[in-house]
Amino acid sequence: AQSVSQHNHHVILSEAASLELGCNYSYGGTVNLFWYVQYPGQHLQLLLKYFSGDPLVKGIKGFEAEFIKSKFSFNLRKPSVQWSDTAEYFCAVNDAYNTDKLIFGTGTRLQVFP
Amino acid sequence: EAGVTQFPSHSVIEKGQTVTLRCDPISGHDNLYWYRRVMGKEIKFLLHFVKESKQDESGMPNNRFLAERTGGTYSTLKVQPAELEDSGVYFCASSQSRFGGYTFGSGTRLTVV
């Protein structure tokens, strides 16, 4: 069965620090990969997605993620975080051909202090 | 474009009562999805509509949950009777095409006491 692991449950950073959130998935077939973000009091928003092609994907607000197929990983990065990046981040995957049902990780809560 | 709208935003009900959650997708989006997040756990798929038809309801926890999408527009998710373990945040999402990213609503926080 598909599963997604997010290793960091709670991350605390100071502004301007670099960010990397881990995401590993378990699935034998071809997948699509997503990162969603939920800012306090808001809805889940798509940060970026990978379907095929260049494994380095750039998203909104300066975020990027790299798909490493051999490691089943899709880590999210940002070189310099801002206070406004405080939010919960979710990695998700779906089977690229058979279903659009998303399998989510448990989420990582990021707090950025000024 | 208006987003996905869910209401109520919060609902507190007693065990054994009935609650109906509503989702209005983005106009023209044939695909509508329900997900749920129980506190501290991952967001889990409940079901998927294509227009008014249930495409996949494999995530529905039991027969106390009933989802409908009359006329292929808005959808309702009824829980009857509610149990304590049904507490959580219920998300709705819609998309124009399958296999792409969805647009999520803000969710309904359901508390069963």
Contacts between the chains, C-beta under 8 A, distances in Angstrom:
chain1	res1	chain2	res2	distance
A	4	B	42	7.4
A	32	B	99	6.7
A	34	B	101	6.2
A	36	B	104	7.6
A	42	B	106	6.7
A	43	B	3	7.0
A	43	B	4	7.3
A	43	B	104	4.9
A	43	B	105	5.7
A	43	B	106	4.3
A	43	B	107	6.9
A	44	B	91	6.7
A	44	B	93	7.8
A	44	B	104	3.9
A	44	B	107	8.0
A	45	B	104	7.4
A	46	B	101	4.3
A	46	B	102	7.7
A	46	B	103	7.9
A	49	B	100	7.8
A	49	B	101	5.3
A	90	B	43	6.6
A	92	B	43	7.9
A	94	B	99	7.3
A	96	B	99	7.1
A	99	B	56	6.8
A	100	B	31	7.3
A	100	B	48	7.2
A	100	B	95	7.6
A	100	B	98	4.6
A	100	B	99	5.0
A	100	B	100	7.6
A	101	B	33	7.9
A	101	B	45	4.7
A	101	B	48	6.6
A	101	B	56	6.2
A	101	B	58	7.7
A	101	B	59	7.4
A	102	B	35	7.6
A	102	B	43	7.8
A	102	B	45	6.4
A	102	B	102	7.7
A	103	B	45	7.5
A	104	B	35	7.9
A	104	B	42	4.7
A	104	B	43	4.2
A	104	B	44	7.3
A	105	B	42	6.0
A	106	B	40	7.6
A	106	B	41	6.3
A	106	B	42	4.6
A	107	B	42	7.2
A	107	B	43	7.7
